[in-house]
Amino acid sequence: MSGIEKLNPIVSIVLEGYNQSRGLGEADDTLDALKQQDYPLDHLEIILVGSHDQVEAWENAYRDAAPFKAIKTVACDGAHYYQLKNEGANLATGDIIAFTDSDVRPRPTWVRAIIDGIEAGADVTVGPSLFRKEGRFHPDSILMRMAATITWGWIFGKSREDGLPNARGFMDHNVAMRTEVFRKHQYRVDFGRVIASPLLYRSLVNAGYKVAVQPKQQAAHHFSWRYWFVSLEYRYGFEVYCLRRLDKDYPNQWITKTGYLEPIVSWFWHVLLDMPKWFRFNRVLGTGKIYATLWFPVFVLSSMLAHTFEMAGMYATIFAPEKTRKWAETV
């Protein structure tokens, strides 16, 4: 357990205000969720990163760090999503760095699950990302479960001998790692808002680091229909198209050989991949197979609809690459 041998290690939580600046959520709500963690709060170092206006508001609101060990702020006007995360992480003094967003509410078991994974030998931990809509959709509702599976469920691969799936990637709002690991492998910032997460994952795996799935490392992300269909699924069309060409280890490279049919082939392929993903995601969350089977037909229809937006984003990338790139890097 290199570097993490003491009881209740210090965790530095990087919370940037990028999505808050887009009206998707408030860092205050994320902090409220962090106050509910079943882990000693005086072992949590909170690092808030955002614009000068955001930082000024945070400093006025959180002059007293209690109940946390510390609350630090970093002002970075004009910085994009991944730049903010890197800047915050560079200020971390904890043994572990955990990343989340200002429109995310980590569940009470989030930090403890991270610690358990690191102390068990992992270098990086990832967990289930869920969706929520305040006052309308609970993270455990069937609709939010389906949307989360389609959008975030790809990070879970085939199961190992212990029954847990292998990690195939991570979401930037729900990932943690040893501080020493992030010091060597940071987010790339040359692609703006996109692509940096899978490229960082590939860098970590190629360097031999162990990435572990922690079922109780759950975080619920803001949901709206426009955000899901456009900012996520449509944008993913751009990201997938680019990643197939940037990452030689990206799966199913044969799809690039299909030319102008690539978005259509991707649509069929991703819908097919979603089918086992639905059962895998529910198994990680401890949901019974009967529940997953009953809702399976509706899930498949939802998958087809979501990937239609992804297909449209991929065609936009083919026929208007520069315009789509500029949009995707700032959304």
Phi and psi restraints in degrees (value plus and minus 20) as a CYANA .aco file:
   2 SER   PHI     -73.5   -33.5
   2 SER   PSI     102.2   142.2
   3 GLY   PHI      59.8    99.8
   3 GLY   PSI     -29.9    10.1
   4 ILE   PHI    -150.2  -110.2
   4 ILE   PSI      53.2    93.2
   5 GLU   PHI    -136.4   -96.4
   5 GLU   PSI     -30.7     9.3
   6 LYS   PHI    -110.9   -70.9
   6 LYS   PSI     138.3   178.3
   7 LEU   PHI     -88.7   -48.7
   7 LEU   PSI     116.9   156.9
   8 ASN   PHI      30.9    70.9
   8 ASN   PSI      47.6    87.6
   9 PRO   PHI     -83.1   -43.1
   9 PRO   PSI     139.3   179.3
  10 ILE   PHI     -97.0   -57.0
  10 ILE   PSI     110.5   150.5
  11 VAL   PHI    -133.2   -93.2
  11 VAL   PSI     104.1   144.1
  12 SER   PHI    -114.2   -74.2
  12 SER   PSI      98.5   138.5
  13 ILE   PHI    -124.7   -84.7
  13 ILE   PSI      94.4   134.4
  14 VAL   PHI    -110.5   -70.5
  14 VAL   PSI      98.7   138.7
  15 LEU   PHI    -144.8  -104.8
  15 LEU   PSI      84.4   124.4
  16 GLU   PHI    -117.0   -77.0
  16 GLU   PSI     138.7   178.7
  17 GLY   PHI    -120.8   -80.8
  17 GLY   PSI       2.5    42.5
  18 TYR   PHI     -80.3   -40.3
  18 TYR   PSI     -71.4   -31.4
  19 ASN   PHI     -91.8   -51.8
  19 ASN   PSI     -46.6    -6.6
  20 GLN   PHI     -83.0   -43.0
  20 GLN   PSI     -58.4   -18.4
  21 SER   PHI     -86.6   -46.6
  21 SER   PSI     -36.1     3.9
  22 ARG   PHI    -122.1   -82.1
  22 ARG   PSI     -11.6    28.4
  23 GLY   PHI      54.7    94.7
  23 GLY   PSI       2.4    42.4
  24 LEU   PHI    -111.6   -71.6
  24 LEU   PSI     -40.3    -0.3
  25 GLY   PHI     158.4   198.4
  25 GLY   PSI     153.5   193.5
  26 GLU   PHI    -139.7   -99.7
  26 GLU   PSI     116.1   156.1
  27 ALA   PHI     -80.0   -40.0
  27 ALA   PSI     -49.4    -9.4
  28 ASP   PHI     -77.9   -37.9
  28 ASP   PSI     -60.1   -20.1
  29 ASP   PHI     -88.0   -48.0
  29 ASP   PSI     -57.7   -17.7
  30 THR   PHI     -84.3   -44.3
  30 THR   PSI     -62.2   -22.2
  31 LEU   PHI     -83.3   -43.3
  31 LEU   PSI     -58.4   -18.4
  32 ASP   PHI     -80.4   -40.4
  32 ASP   PSI     -60.0   -20.0
  33 ALA   PHI     -87.0   -47.0
  33 ALA   PSI     -57.4   -17.4
  34 LEU   PHI     -87.2   -47.2
  34 LEU   PSI     -47.3    -7.3
  35 LYS   PHI     -91.0   -51.0
  35 LYS   PSI     -34.1     5.9
  36 GLN   PHI    -114.9   -74.9
  36 GLN   PSI     -13.2    26.8
  37 GLN   PHI     -86.9   -46.9
  37 GLN   PSI     121.8   161.8
  38 ASP   PHI    -108.5   -68.5
  38 ASP   PSI      35.8    75.8
  39 TYR   PHI    -168.2  -128.2
  39 TYR   PSI     126.8   166.8
  40 PRO   PHI     -74.9   -34.9
  40 PRO   PSI      95.4   135.4
  41 LEU   PHI     -87.1   -47.1
  41 LEU   PSI     -44.3    -4.3
  42 ASP   PHI     -97.2   -57.2
  42 ASP   PSI     -14.0    26.0
  43 HIS   PHI    -130.8   -90.8
  43 HIS   PSI      -5.4    34.6
  44 LEU   PHI    -132.1   -92.1
  44 LEU   PSI     104.5   144.5
  45 GLU   PHI    -123.6   -83.6
  45 GLU   PSI      97.4   137.4
  46 ILE   PHI    -117.1   -77.1
  46 ILE   PSI     109.0   149.0
  47 ILE   PHI    -140.2  -100.2
  47 ILE   PSI      90.9   130.9
  48 LEU   PHI    -117.6   -77.6
  48 LEU   PSI     106.4   146.4
  49 VAL   PHI    -147.6  -107.6
  49 VAL   PSI     107.8   147.8
  50 GLY   PHI    -193.8  -153.8
  50 GLY   PSI    -181.0  -141.0
  51 SER   PHI     -92.2   -52.2
  51 SER   PSI     148.2   188.2
  52 HIS   PHI     -80.9   -40.9
  52 HIS   PSI     -58.3   -18.3
  53 ASP   PHI     -85.0   -45.0
  53 ASP   PSI     -62.4   -22.4
  54 GLN   PHI     -83.6   -43.6
  54 GLN   PSI     -64.5   -24.5
  55 VAL   PHI     -83.3   -43.3
  55 VAL   PSI     -60.8   -20.8
  56 GLU   PHI     -81.1   -41.1
  56 GLU   PSI     -62.7   -22.7
  57 ALA   PHI     -85.8   -45.8
  57 ALA   PSI     -61.2   -21.2
  58 TRP   PHI     -84.9   -44.9
  58 TRP   PSI     -61.7   -21.7
  59 GLU   PHI     -86.0   -46.0
  59 GLU   PSI     -55.1   -15.1
  60 ASN   PHI     -89.3   -49.3
  60 ASN   PSI     -55.4   -15.4
  61 ALA   PHI    -100.5   -60.5
  61 ALA   PSI     -48.3    -8.3
  62 TYR   PHI    -145.7  -105.7
  62 TYR   PSI      29.7    69.7
  63 ARG   PHI     -83.7   -43.7
  63 ARG   PSI     -52.7   -12.7
  64 ASP   PHI    -119.9   -79.9
  64 ASP   PSI     100.9   140.9
  65 ALA   PHI     -92.7   -52.7
  65 ALA   PSI     -38.2     1.8
  66 ALA   PHI     -75.8   -35.8
  66 ALA   PSI     121.5   161.5
  67 PRO   PHI    -110.2   -70.2
  67 PRO   PSI     -13.2    26.8
  68 PHE   PHI    -103.7   -63.7
  68 PHE   PSI     144.8   184.8
  69 LYS   PHI     -83.5   -43.5
  69 LYS   PSI     -63.2   -23.2
  70 ALA   PHI    -181.5  -141.5
  70 ALA   PSI     133.2   173.2
  71 ILE   PHI    -146.0  -106.0
  71 ILE   PSI      95.3   135.3
  72 LYS   PHI    -129.2   -89.2
  72 LYS   PSI     133.7   173.7
  73 THR   PHI    -149.1  -109.1
  73 THR   PSI     127.3   167.3
  74 VAL   PHI    -154.4  -114.4
  74 VAL   PSI     104.5   144.5
  75 ALA   PHI    -118.3   -78.3
  75 ALA   PSI     105.6   145.6
  76 CYS   PHI    -161.6  -121.6
  76 CYS   PSI      63.6   103.6
  77 ASP   PHI     -87.0   -47.0
  77 ASP   PSI     117.4   157.4
  78 GLY   PHI      59.4    99.4
  78 GLY   PSI     -20.5    19.5
  79 ALA   PHI     -99.5   -59.5
  79 ALA   PSI     125.1   165.1
  80 HIS   PHI    -111.6   -71.6
  80 HIS   PSI    -199.8  -159.8
  81 TYR   PHI     -67.9   -27.9
  81 TYR   PSI     -74.5   -34.5
  82 TYR   PHI     -96.1   -56.1
  82 TYR   PSI     -50.2   -10.2
  83 GLN   PHI     -82.2   -42.2
  83 GLN   PSI     -61.3   -21.3
  84 LEU   PHI     -82.5   -42.5
  84 LEU   PSI     -62.3   -22.3
  85 LYS   PHI     -84.2   -44.2
  85 LYS   PSI     -64.5   -24.5
  86 ASN   PHI     -81.8   -41.8
  86 ASN   PSI     -64.1   -24.1
  87 GLU   PHI     -81.8   -41.8
  87 GLU   PSI     -62.5   -22.5
  88 GLY   PHI     -85.2   -45.2
  88 GLY   PSI     -63.3   -23.3
  89 ALA   PHI     -84.4   -44.4
  89 ALA   PSI     -52.0   -12.0
  90 ASN   PHI     -85.6   -45.6
  90 ASN   PSI     -39.2     0.8
  91 LEU   PHI    -113.1   -73.1
  91 LEU   PSI     -24.2    15.8
  92 ALA   PHI     -90.1   -50.1
  92 ALA   PSI     120.2   160.2
  93 THR   PHI    -139.3   -99.3
  93 THR   PSI     -20.1    19.9
  94 GLY   PHI     -97.3   -57.3
  94 GLY   PSI     152.7   192.7
  95 ASP   PHI     -95.8   -55.8
  95 ASP   PSI     -47.4    -7.4
  96 ILE   PHI    -150.8  -110.8
  96 ILE   PSI     121.5   161.5
  97 ILE   PHI    -130.0   -90.0
  97 ILE   PSI     106.8   146.8
  98 ALA   PHI    -137.7   -97.7
  98 ALA   PSI     120.5   160.5
  99 PHE   PHI    -135.0   -95.0
  99 PHE   PSI     116.3   156.3
 100 THR   PHI    -168.0  -128.0
 100 THR   PSI     157.4   197.4
 101 ASP   PHI    -139.1   -99.1
 101 ASP   PSI     148.2   188.2
 102 SER   PHI    -100.0   -60.0
 102 SER   PSI     -18.6    21.4
 103 ASP   PHI    -139.9   -99.9
 103 ASP   PSI       8.5    48.5
 104 VAL   PHI    -145.1  -105.1
 104 VAL   PSI     120.9   160.9
 105 ARG   PHI    -138.9   -98.9
 105 ARG   PSI      81.8   121.8
 106 PRO   PHI     -84.7   -44.7
 106 PRO   PSI     120.6   160.6
 107 ARG   PHI     -95.6   -55.6
 107 ARG   PSI     141.2   181.2
 108 PRO   PHI     -77.2   -37.2
 108 PRO   PSI     -43.2    -3.2
 109 THR   PHI    -109.1   -69.1
 109 THR   PSI     -18.2    21.8
 110 TRP   PHI     -78.9   -38.9
 110 TRP   PSI     -77.6   -37.6
 111 VAL   PHI     -85.5   -45.5
 111 VAL   PSI     -64.5   -24.5
 112 ARG   PHI     -78.8   -38.8
 112 ARG   PSI     -59.4   -19.4
 113 ALA   PHI     -85.1   -45.1
 113 ALA   PSI     -58.2   -18.2
 114 ILE   PHI     -81.0   -41.0
 114 ILE   PSI     -67.9   -27.9
 115 ILE   PHI     -80.2   -40.2
 115 ILE   PSI     -65.4   -25.4
 116 ASP   PHI     -79.3   -39.3
 116 ASP   PSI     -61.5   -21.5
 117 GLY   PHI     -87.0   -47.0
 117 GLY   PSI     -63.7   -23.7
 118 ILE   PHI     -86.0   -46.0
 118 ILE   PSI     -64.1   -24.1
 119 GLU   PHI     -87.5   -47.5
 119 GLU   PSI     -41.3    -1.3
 120 ALA   PHI    -103.4   -63.4
 120 ALA   PSI     -23.0    17.0
 121 GLY   PHI      97.5   137.5
 121 GLY   PSI     -21.8    18.2
 122 ALA   PHI     -96.0   -56.0
 122 ALA   PSI     130.7   170.7
 123 ASP   PHI    -114.3   -74.3
 123 ASP   PSI     -49.7    -9.7
 124 VAL   PHI    -157.0  -117.0
 124 VAL   PSI     118.1   158.1
 125 THR   PHI    -142.1  -102.1
 125 THR   PSI     123.4   163.4
 126 VAL   PHI    -152.1  -112.1
 126 VAL   PSI     136.6   176.6
 127 GLY   PHI    -164.1  -124.1
 127 GLY   PSI     154.9   194.9
 128 PRO   PHI     -86.6   -46.6
 128 PRO   PSI     109.4   149.4
 129 SER   PHI    -120.1   -80.1
 129 SER   PSI     113.5   153.5
 130 LEU   PHI    -137.1   -97.1
 130 LEU   PSI     154.5   194.5
 131 PHE   PHI    -136.8   -96.8
 131 PHE   PSI     135.0   175.0
 132 ARG   PHI    -171.7  -131.7
 132 ARG   PSI     131.4   171.4
 133 LYS   PHI    -152.5  -112.5
 133 LYS   PSI      90.3   130.3
 134 GLU   PHI     -73.8   -33.8
 134 GLU   PSI     107.8   147.8
 135 GLY   PHI      59.5    99.5
 135 GLY   PSI     -23.3    16.7
 136 ARG   PHI    -151.7  -111.7
 136 ARG   PSI     -73.4   -33.4
 137 PHE   PHI    -143.2  -103.2
 137 PHE   PSI      99.6   139.6
 138 HIS   PHI     -99.1   -59.1
 138 HIS   PSI     128.4   168.4
 139 PRO   PHI     -75.8   -35.8
 139 PRO   PSI     -47.3    -7.3
 140 ASP   PHI    -112.5   -72.5
 140 ASP   PSI     -17.0    23.0
 141 SER   PHI     -89.3   -49.3
 141 SER   PSI     134.8   174.8
 142 ILE   PHI     -82.8   -42.8
 142 ILE   PSI     -58.4   -18.4
 143 LEU   PHI     -85.0   -45.0
 143 LEU   PSI     -64.2   -24.2
 144 MET   PHI     -89.3   -49.3
 144 MET   PSI     -52.6   -12.6
 145 ARG   PHI     -84.0   -44.0
 145 ARG   PSI     -62.3   -22.3
 146 MET   PHI     -85.9   -45.9
 146 MET   PSI     -66.5   -26.5
 147 ALA   PHI     -81.8   -41.8
 147 ALA   PSI     -60.5   -20.5
 148 ALA   PHI     -85.5   -45.5
 148 ALA   PSI     -60.4   -20.4
 149 THR   PHI     -82.9   -42.9
 149 THR   PSI     -65.2   -25.2
 150 ILE   PHI     -84.1   -44.1
 150 ILE   PSI     -60.1   -20.1
 151 THR   PHI    -107.1   -67.1
 151 THR   PSI     -66.8   -26.8
 152 TRP   PHI    -126.8   -86.8
 152 TRP   PSI     -36.8     3.2
 153 GLY   PHI     -86.4   -46.4
 153 GLY   PSI     -33.6     6.4
 154 TRP   PHI     -84.7   -44.7
 154 TRP   PSI     -36.6     3.4
 155 ILE   PHI     -91.8   -51.8
 155 ILE   PSI     -32.8     7.2
 156 PHE   PHI    -119.7   -79.7
 156 PHE   PSI      99.4   139.4
 157 GLY   PHI    -114.2   -74.2
 157 GLY   PSI    -180.4  -140.4
 158 LYS   PHI     -86.2   -46.2
 158 LYS   PSI     133.0   173.0
 159 SER   PHI     -93.0   -53.0
 159 SER   PSI     127.8   167.8
 160 ARG   PHI    -110.4   -70.4
 160 ARG   PSI    -193.7  -153.7
 161 GLU   PHI     -83.8   -43.8
 161 GLU   PSI     -50.1   -10.1
 162 ASP   PHI    -102.3   -62.3
 162 ASP   PSI     -18.0    22.0
 163 GLY   PHI      72.6   112.6
 163 GLY   PSI     -36.7     3.3
 164 LEU   PHI    -103.9   -63.9
 164 LEU   PSI     127.9   167.9
 165 PRO   PHI     -97.4   -57.4
 165 PRO   PSI     136.3   176.3
 166 ASN   PHI     -92.4   -52.4
 166 ASN   PSI     129.2   169.2
 167 ALA   PHI    -105.3   -65.3
 167 ALA   PSI     109.7   149.7
 168 ARG   PHI    -127.8   -87.8
 168 ARG   PSI     -17.4    22.6
 169 GLY   PHI     146.3   186.3
 169 GLY   PSI    -186.3  -146.3
 170 PHE   PHI    -175.8  -135.8
 170 PHE   PSI     140.7   180.7
 171 MET   PHI    -119.0   -79.0
 171 MET   PSI     119.1   159.1
 172 ASP   PHI     -88.2   -48.2
 172 ASP   PSI     -37.4     2.6
 173 HIS   PHI    -111.7   -71.7
 173 HIS   PSI     -17.6    22.4
 174 ASN   PHI    -172.3  -132.3
 174 ASN   PSI      43.0    83.0
 175 VAL   PHI    -166.3  -126.3
 175 VAL   PSI     127.6   167.6
 176 ALA   PHI    -162.3  -122.3
 176 ALA   PSI     135.3   175.3
 177 MET   PHI    -177.3  -137.3
 177 MET   PSI     142.3   182.3
 178 ARG   PHI     -79.4   -39.4
 178 ARG   PSI     119.0   159.0
 179 THR   PHI     -78.3   -38.3
 179 THR   PSI     -59.1   -19.1
 180 GLU   PHI     -83.1   -43.1
 180 GLU   PSI     -48.6    -8.6
 181 VAL   PHI     -90.7   -50.7
 181 VAL   PSI     -65.8   -25.8
 182 PHE   PHI     -88.4   -48.4
 182 PHE   PSI     -47.5    -7.5
 183 ARG   PHI     -80.8   -40.8
 183 ARG   PSI     -49.3    -9.3
 184 LYS   PHI    -114.2   -74.2
 184 LYS   PSI     -43.4    -3.4
 185 HIS   PHI    -156.7  -116.7
 185 HIS   PSI      80.3   120.3
 186 GLN   PHI    -127.7   -87.7
 186 GLN   PSI     150.8   190.8
 187 TYR   PHI     -86.5   -46.5
 187 TYR   PSI     116.3   156.3
 188 ARG   PHI     -94.1   -54.1
 188 ARG   PSI     121.3   161.3
 189 VAL   PHI    -134.2   -94.2
 189 VAL   PSI     -15.0    25.0
 190 ASP   PHI    -101.7   -61.7
 190 ASP   PSI     -24.0    16.0
 191 PHE   PHI    -132.8   -92.8
 191 PHE   PSI      -2.6    37.4
 192 GLY   PHI      45.0    85.0
 192 GLY   PSI    -150.3  -110.3
 193 ARG   PHI     -96.9   -56.9
 193 ARG   PSI     -30.3     9.7
 194 VAL   PHI    -139.1   -99.1
 194 VAL   PSI     145.5   185.5
 195 ILE   PHI      52.1    92.1
 195 ILE   PSI     -44.9    -4.9
 196 ALA   PHI     -80.6   -40.6
 196 ALA   PSI     -53.7   -13.7
 197 SER   PHI     -83.9   -43.9
 197 SER   PSI     -74.9   -34.9
 198 PRO   PHI     -84.3   -44.3
 198 PRO   PSI     -49.8    -9.8
 199 LEU   PHI     -89.7   -49.7
 199 LEU   PSI     -57.1   -17.1
 200 LEU   PHI     -87.4   -47.4
 200 LEU   PSI     -61.8   -21.8
 201 TYR   PHI     -77.2   -37.2
 201 TYR   PSI     -67.2   -27.2
 202 ARG   PHI     -81.6   -41.6
 202 ARG   PSI     -59.4   -19.4
 203 SER   PHI     -82.7   -42.7
 203 SER   PSI     -61.5   -21.5
 204 LEU   PHI     -86.9   -46.9
 204 LEU   PSI     -64.9   -24.9
 205 VAL   PHI     -85.9   -45.9
 205 VAL   PSI     -62.8   -22.8
 206 ASN   PHI     -85.1   -45.1
 206 ASN   PSI     -45.5    -5.5
 207 ALA   PHI    -103.8   -63.8
 207 ALA   PSI     -23.1    16.9
 208 GLY   PHI      71.7   111.7
 208 GLY   PSI      -8.0    32.0
 209 TYR   PHI     -98.3   -58.3
 209 TYR   PSI     127.6   167.6
 210 LYS   PHI    -111.1   -71.1
 210 LYS   PSI     103.3   143.3
 211 VAL   PHI    -129.3   -89.3
 211 VAL   PSI     101.5   141.5
 212 ALA   PHI    -138.7   -98.7
 212 ALA   PSI     123.8   163.8
 213 VAL   PHI    -108.1   -68.1
 213 VAL   PSI     109.8   149.8
 214 GLN   PHI    -138.5   -98.5
 214 GLN   PSI      84.5   124.5
 215 PRO   PHI     -75.9   -35.9
 215 PRO   PSI     -51.1   -11.1
 216 LYS   PHI    -109.2   -69.2
 216 LYS   PSI     -17.8    22.2
 217 GLN   PHI    -105.2   -65.2
 217 GLN   PSI      48.0    88.0
 218 GLN   PHI    -122.2   -82.2
 218 GLN   PSI     120.5   160.5
 219 ALA   PHI    -161.2  -121.2
 219 ALA   PSI     117.6   157.6
 220 ALA   PHI    -125.9   -85.9
 220 ALA   PSI     100.2   140.2
 221 HIS   PHI    -115.6   -75.6
 221 HIS   PSI     128.9   168.9
 222 HIS   PHI     -76.1   -36.1
 222 HIS   PSI     124.0   164.0
 223 PHE   PHI    -151.7  -111.7
 223 PHE   PSI     117.3   157.3
 224 SER   PHI    -167.2  -127.2
 224 SER   PSI     136.9   176.9
 225 TRP   PHI     -82.6   -42.6
 225 TRP   PSI     -63.1   -23.1
 226 ARG   PHI     -83.8   -43.8
 226 ARG   PSI     -63.5   -23.5
 227 TYR   PHI     -81.4   -41.4
 227 TYR   PSI     -63.9   -23.9
 228 TRP   PHI     -86.4   -46.4
 228 TRP   PSI     -69.7   -29.7
 229 PHE   PHI     -93.0   -53.0
 229 PHE   PSI     -60.2   -20.2
 230 VAL   PHI    -116.6   -76.6
 230 VAL   PSI     -80.2   -40.2
 231 SER   PHI     -86.7   -46.7
 231 SER   PSI     -46.5    -6.5
 232 LEU   PHI    -124.2   -84.2
 232 LEU   PSI     -89.9   -49.9
 233 GLU   PHI     -84.0   -44.0
 233 GLU   PSI     -66.0   -26.0
 234 TYR   PHI     -82.2   -42.2
 234 TYR   PSI     -62.9   -22.9
 235 ARG   PHI     -85.5   -45.5
 235 ARG   PSI     -54.1   -14.1
 236 TYR   PHI     -81.9   -41.9
 236 TYR   PSI     -48.4    -8.4
 237 GLY   PHI     -79.1   -39.1
 237 GLY   PSI     -62.4   -22.4
 238 PHE   PHI     -85.4   -45.4
 238 PHE   PSI     -66.5   -26.5
 239 GLU   PHI     -84.9   -44.9
 239 GLU   PSI     -65.8   -25.8
 240 VAL   PHI     -82.8   -42.8
 240 VAL   PSI     -63.0   -23.0
 241 TYR   PHI     -79.2   -39.2
 241 TYR   PSI     -63.7   -23.7
 242 CYS   PHI     -92.0   -52.0
 242 CYS   PSI     -61.5   -21.5
 243 LEU   PHI     -83.9   -43.9
 243 LEU   PSI     -54.4   -14.4
 244 ARG   PHI     -81.1   -41.1
 244 ARG   PSI     -42.8    -2.8
 245 ARG   PHI    -122.2   -82.2
 245 ARG   PSI     -39.9     0.1
 246 LEU   PHI    -113.9   -73.9
 246 LEU   PSI     -51.4   -11.4
 247 ASP   PHI    -132.4   -92.4
 247 ASP   PSI      86.4   126.4
 248 LYS   PHI     -84.0   -44.0
 248 LYS   PSI     -40.7    -0.7
 249 ASP   PHI    -113.5   -73.5
 249 ASP   PSI     -17.9    22.1
 250 TYR   PHI     -83.4   -43.4
 250 TYR   PSI     113.8   153.8
 251 PRO   PHI     -85.3   -45.3
 251 PRO   PSI     135.5   175.5
 252 ASN   PHI      39.8    79.8
 252 ASN   PSI      29.7    69.7
 253 GLN   PHI     -82.9   -42.9
 253 GLN   PSI     -40.0     0.0
 254 TRP   PHI     -78.9   -38.9
 254 TRP   PSI     -43.5    -3.5
 255 ILE   PHI     -85.6   -45.6
 255 ILE   PSI     -47.6    -7.6
 256 THR   PHI     -85.7   -45.7
 256 THR   PSI     -37.6     2.4
 257 LYS   PHI    -102.4   -62.4
 257 LYS   PSI     -21.8    18.2
 258 THR   PHI    -111.7   -71.7
 258 THR   PSI     -17.3    22.7
 259 GLY   PHI      43.2    83.2
 259 GLY   PSI    -152.9  -112.9
 260 TYR   PHI     -89.1   -49.1
 260 TYR   PSI     -30.4     9.6
 261 LEU   PHI    -106.4   -66.4
 261 LEU   PSI     -22.8    17.2
 262 GLU   PHI     -73.9   -33.9
 262 GLU   PSI     -65.5   -25.5
 263 PRO   PHI     -81.9   -41.9
 263 PRO   PSI     -56.0   -16.0
 264 ILE   PHI     -91.9   -51.9
 264 ILE   PSI     -63.8   -23.8
 265 VAL   PHI     -81.6   -41.6
 265 VAL   PSI     -60.9   -20.9
 266 SER   PHI     -81.2   -41.2
 266 SER   PSI     -60.2   -20.2
 267 TRP   PHI     -77.5   -37.5
 267 TRP   PSI     -72.1   -32.1
 268 PHE   PHI     -82.0   -42.0
 268 PHE   PSI     -64.0   -24.0
 269 TRP   PHI     -84.8   -44.8
 269 TRP   PSI     -63.5   -23.5
 270 HIS   PHI     -90.9   -50.9
 270 HIS   PSI     -54.2   -14.2
 271 VAL   PHI     -84.2   -44.2
 271 VAL   PSI     -62.4   -22.4
 272 LEU   PHI     -82.8   -42.8
 272 LEU   PSI     -60.9   -20.9
 273 LEU   PHI     -87.3   -47.3
 273 LEU   PSI     -50.1   -10.1
 274 ASP   PHI     -86.1   -46.1
 274 ASP   PSI     -47.5    -7.5
 275 MET   PHI     -81.8   -41.8
 275 MET   PSI     -75.2   -35.2
 276 PRO   PHI     -88.9   -48.9
 276 PRO   PSI     -46.3    -6.3
 277 LYS   PHI     -81.4   -41.4
 277 LYS   PSI     -56.5   -16.5
 278 TRP   PHI     -80.1   -40.1
 278 TRP   PSI     -65.5   -25.5
 279 PHE   PHI     -91.4   -51.4
 279 PHE   PSI     -55.7   -15.7
 280 ARG   PHI     -86.4   -46.4
 280 ARG   PSI     -64.4   -24.4
 281 PHE   PHI     -83.9   -43.9
 281 PHE   PSI     -63.4   -23.4
 282 ASN   PHI     -85.3   -45.3
 282 ASN   PSI     -55.4   -15.4
 283 ARG   PHI     -86.5   -46.5
 283 ARG   PSI     -59.7   -19.7
 284 VAL   PHI     -80.8   -40.8
 284 VAL   PSI     -57.4   -17.4
 285 LEU   PHI    -104.1   -64.1
 285 LEU   PSI     -19.7    20.3
 286 GLY   PHI      60.3   100.3
 286 GLY   PSI      -0.6    39.4
 287 THR   PHI    -107.3   -67.3
 287 THR   PSI     121.8   161.8
 288 GLY   PHI     -86.9   -46.9
 288 GLY   PSI     132.8   172.8
 289 LYS   PHI     -86.1   -46.1
 289 LYS   PSI     -51.3   -11.3
 290 ILE   PHI     -82.9   -42.9
 290 ILE   PSI     -64.1   -24.1
 291 TYR   PHI     -77.4   -37.4
 291 TYR   PSI     -69.1   -29.1
 292 ALA   PHI     -83.5   -43.5
 292 ALA   PSI     -58.4   -18.4
 293 THR   PHI     -88.5   -48.5
 293 THR   PSI     -61.6   -21.6
 294 LEU   PHI     -80.7   -40.7
 294 LEU   PSI     -58.3   -18.3
 295 TRP   PHI    -112.7   -72.7
 295 TRP   PSI     -19.9    20.1
 296 PHE   PHI     -78.0   -38.0
 296 PHE   PSI     -66.0   -26.0
 297 PRO   PHI     -79.4   -39.4
 297 PRO   PSI     -60.9   -20.9
 298 VAL   PHI     -86.1   -46.1
 298 VAL   PSI     -58.6   -18.6
 299 PHE   PHI     -81.2   -41.2
 299 PHE   PSI     -62.9   -22.9
 300 VAL   PHI     -81.4   -41.4
 300 VAL   PSI     -62.6   -22.6
 301 LEU   PHI     -82.1   -42.1
 301 LEU   PSI     -60.1   -20.1
 302 SER   PHI     -84.2   -44.2
 302 SER   PSI     -60.1   -20.1
 303 SER   PHI     -82.6   -42.6
 303 SER   PSI     -63.3   -23.3
 304 MET   PHI     -81.4   -41.4
 304 MET   PSI     -61.8   -21.8
 305 LEU   PHI     -86.0   -46.0
 305 LEU   PSI     -67.6   -27.6
 306 ALA   PHI     -81.7   -41.7
 306 ALA   PSI     -62.8   -22.8
 307 HIS   PHI     -94.8   -54.8
 307 HIS   PSI     -33.7     6.3
 308 THR   PHI     -86.0   -46.0
 308 THR   PSI     -58.8   -18.8
 309 PHE   PHI     -88.0   -48.0
 309 PHE   PSI     -58.0   -18.0
 310 GLU   PHI     -81.5   -41.5
 310 GLU   PSI     -62.9   -22.9
 311 MET   PHI     -80.9   -40.9
 311 MET   PSI     -61.9   -21.9
 312 ALA   PHI     -83.0   -43.0
 312 ALA   PSI     -60.6   -20.6
 313 GLY   PHI     -85.0   -45.0
 313 GLY   PSI     -53.1   -13.1
 314 MET   PHI     -91.0   -51.0
 314 MET   PSI     -60.2   -20.2
 315 TYR   PHI     -86.4   -46.4
 315 TYR   PSI     -56.3   -16.3
 316 ALA   PHI     -81.7   -41.7
 316 ALA   PSI     -56.8   -16.8
 317 THR   PHI     -86.8   -46.8
 317 THR   PSI     -56.9   -16.9
 318 ILE   PHI     -90.1   -50.1
 318 ILE   PSI     -64.4   -24.4
 319 PHE   PHI    -115.3   -75.3
 319 PHE   PSI     -39.8     0.2
 320 ALA   PHI    -160.1  -120.1
 320 ALA   PSI      43.7    83.7
 321 PRO   PHI     -80.2   -40.2
 321 PRO   PSI     -63.7   -23.7
 322 GLU   PHI     -89.8   -49.8
 322 GLU   PSI     -63.5   -23.5
 323 LYS   PHI     -83.5   -43.5
 323 LYS   PSI     -62.3   -22.3
 324 THR   PHI     -87.7   -47.7
 324 THR   PSI     -59.1   -19.1
 325 ARG   PHI     -81.2   -41.2
 325 ARG   PSI     -67.5   -27.5
 326 LYS   PHI     -81.8   -41.8
 326 LYS   PSI     -59.9   -19.9
 327 TRP   PHI     -85.1   -45.1
 327 TRP   PSI     -68.4   -28.4
 328 ALA   PHI     -84.3   -44.3
 328 ALA   PSI     -55.5   -15.5
 329 GLU   PHI     -95.3   -55.3
 329 GLU   PSI     -28.8    11.2
 330 THR   PHI    -142.2  -102.2
 330 THR   PSI     -24.8    15.2
